[in-house]
Amino acid sequence: MATLLVGAFLVGYAAPYLSPARFWWTDLFAVGLPVLGVGVAALALGLCTWGGVRRRWGRVAVGGGLLVLLLVRFGPRLGAWGPAPAAEGLRVMTFNVPPSRSDGPPLLALVRREAPDVLALQEARVRTGRRPGADARRLSGALQGLLAPATGYRLPSGLPVATVVQQPVFGQGRLDSMSVHPLPPDGETSARSQYTRTQFVWRGRTAVLYNVHLHSVGKVRPWTLLTEAWTSVDRWRTFLRTYRNGSLRRAQQARLLRRRIEREAAPVLLVGDFNSTPHQWAYRHVAQGLQSAVRRRLRGWGGTYPAGRPLVQIDHVLASPAWQITAARIPADGAAAVSDHRPVVARLRWKRD
């Protein structure tokens, strides 16, 4: 049993570094890496203690090696418990609000309570006007109250013409422009497979925000199979085929986003629903050179999905080195009434103001 536990942990641990073309299946182990890590930590401490008492130094070495791996992967999260800078600056919130789940009043109440300066939504349908500079003409129901004058939120000044936007960005202050870009393989025809690039100025410096929604893992989830159809070979085969396709698509999208971000001259914020945990390949690839708000400043569990009992963190706020992350939180109150995700809220300021 201990060998299986350590084996599963090592496979999940290696997942971010293995090419998804051949090792897509390691993502399944990476999803459960935090839980596997708890079991491995207990095992490692037991090996060190028992080996030390019995003078079995080989077991001590194995236990110590596992503890080092745990410290390397999860140790940086401990920094969030240290003294934090004053929670001031730009407040950014990302939230996946599918139209089938969201409702106007609960969303508006949650946004008013969190009061982000910049609000990035995923799966929130906005149709822009037919003329340059025209206001949005059609919004999904949850967004109707968001653009009311009393809320203070506005869409960017420069919007693409006659376009369906499913990853819109709203701001309390001025947002200069928003453009829509396709993600492979079907972003040219599907608004769901597109990301937005929003340019804005904060405290005299130009910044760029990428709002993304990477490819989903599919409708069949492993935890539903375990509880409902764990003996069905056909269901497991369908799930694995869908999961493989999803992993390959997310990898393709992550590569494109990485190339685009590397070409940016201005500081970048990358936010959204990645459908990828911090221990999977797509996240690691797209997050290179960026800071995670949750990893830096969140004290406690970082799960964002599902909203009722979050098991995994797939929603993220990442920032380039020009930003200093001063605070991060994952609000729970009211989130389940709006979405099957929880939002992520971060505060940032320039490192050199």
Secondary structure, DSSP 8 states (H G I E B T S, - for coil): -HHHHHHHHHHHHHGGGS-HHHHTTHHHHHHTHHHHHHHHHHHHHHHHHHHHHHT-HHHHHHHHHHHHHHHHHHGGGGGGGS----S-SEEEEEEE--TTT--HHHHHHHHHHH--SEEEEES--EE--SSTT----EE-GGGGGGGSTTT--B--SB--TT-EESS-EEESS-EEEEEEEE-TTTTTT-GGGEEEEEEEEETTEEEEEEEEE-----S--HHHHHHH-TT-HHHHHHHHHHHHHHHHHHHHHHHHHHHHHHT-SS-EEEEEE-S--TTSHHHHHHTTT-EEHHHHH--S----BSSSS--B--EEEEE-TTEEEEEEE---TTTTTT-SS--EEEEEEES--
